[in-house]
Amino acid sequence: MTDVLAESVRDLLDQHGYEQPVATRVLAGGNNRVILLVGERYRLVAKSYFYSEHDVRDRLGAEFAFSHHLWSHGVRDIPEPLFCNTETRVGLYRAVPGRTLHPDDISMERVHSMVDFFLRINESREAALHLKPASEACFSWSAHVATVSSRVQRLASIEHPEAGRFARRLASVWAGIDERLRALAFEDSELRADERCLSPSDFGFHNALIVDDDLVWLDFEYAGWDDPAKLVCDAVCQPALALPAKAWDVFLEMLDVRFGGVARRRAELLLPAYQIKWCCILLNEFRPTAQARREFAGHKLSEQRLKEQLEKAESLLGRIL
């Protein structure tokens, strides 16, 4: 642990009557530093959240508030949130003794478990009005289009030759999709409160653990209120642990039943836009801001890693075309 992180963890443990850990171990984290703390009477996880002048999102605030809300309303298939220090951006959670999922673990039964988790967390919507919008939340048609356009435009600064060429090709494809979507925005009203959902954001099996054959869901640093159609598009597009093709139909049926046919139709029309968005996310590794997050979390970007990200983006774009 860094000196600042270690001091913040010691202070949190002291304030809440925990003895100091007898062992610590660095865990894998995509954007944040994650440390396992083992004491004689506890196993906790400390998360130190990334923050910079170029990325000022309150990751700790989003995750801790969302987790605390779910836990206080009986949701137990998440890590229990314990304490946090907003000044040092460090949160402590109960450690979950599970393992990450592999492609062979993904089944339609688990897809249904994923949908069940989403529906359960939305049972407490009326008590969640204090929660903020999710990261890049979209409550109108124009907001969806503008969010993807912004991501595509940011890729113009990529200096890597191959990634730069791909970014220009991606921008050309997006221009056609953008034009079609803007033509559909004939009635661009904002979603009503009852049309919005509590979204874990970045929702997928890459953010889950298997514990005794059950699933525990993790990482709510982007969570909050959002468009349910966006949640579905993001879930089926994320490439970390791809969902079975039939999952799309399961999610659309869920939208139809829970949020109505309008939400389903919105997801069907927006899917190409979110495929473009995820191509952009895969290329983030080539941008300085994302590289800073990876370095903060303890990852070193190699040429092999960059090559893999570019290949994934090319594969996803191929599916769109």
Sequence and secondary structure as in RCSB ss.txt:
>XXXX:A:sequence
MTDVLAESVRDLLDQHGYEQPVATRVLAGGNNRVILLVGERYRLVAKSYFYSEHDVRDRLGAEFAFSHHLWSHGV
RDIPEPLFCNTETRVGLYRAVPGRTLHPDDISMERVHSMVDFFLRINESREAALHLKPASEACFSWSAHVATVSS
RVQRLASIEHPEAGRFARRLASVWAGIDERLRALAFEDSELRADERCLSPSDFGFHNALIVDDDLVWLDFEYAGW
DDPAKLVCDAVCQPALALPAKAWDVFLEMLDVRFGGVARRRAELLLPAYQIKWCCILLNEFRPTAQARREFAGHK
LSEQRLKEQLEKAESLLGRIL
>XXXX:A:secstr
  HHHHHHHHHHHHHTT    SEEEEE  SSSEEEEEE SS EEEEEE   BTTB   HHHHHHHHHHHHHHTT 
 SS  EEEEETTTTEEEEE    EE  GGG  HHHHHHHHHHHHHHGGGGGG TTS B TT   SHHHHHHHHHH
HHHHGGG   HHHHHHHHHHHHHHHHHHHHHHHT SS     GGG EEE SS SGGGEEEETTEEEE   TT EE
E HHHHHHHHHH  TT   TTHHHHHHHHHHHHT HHHHHHHHHHHHHHHHHHHHHHHGGGSHHHHHHHHHTT  
  HHHHHHHHHHHHHHHHHH 
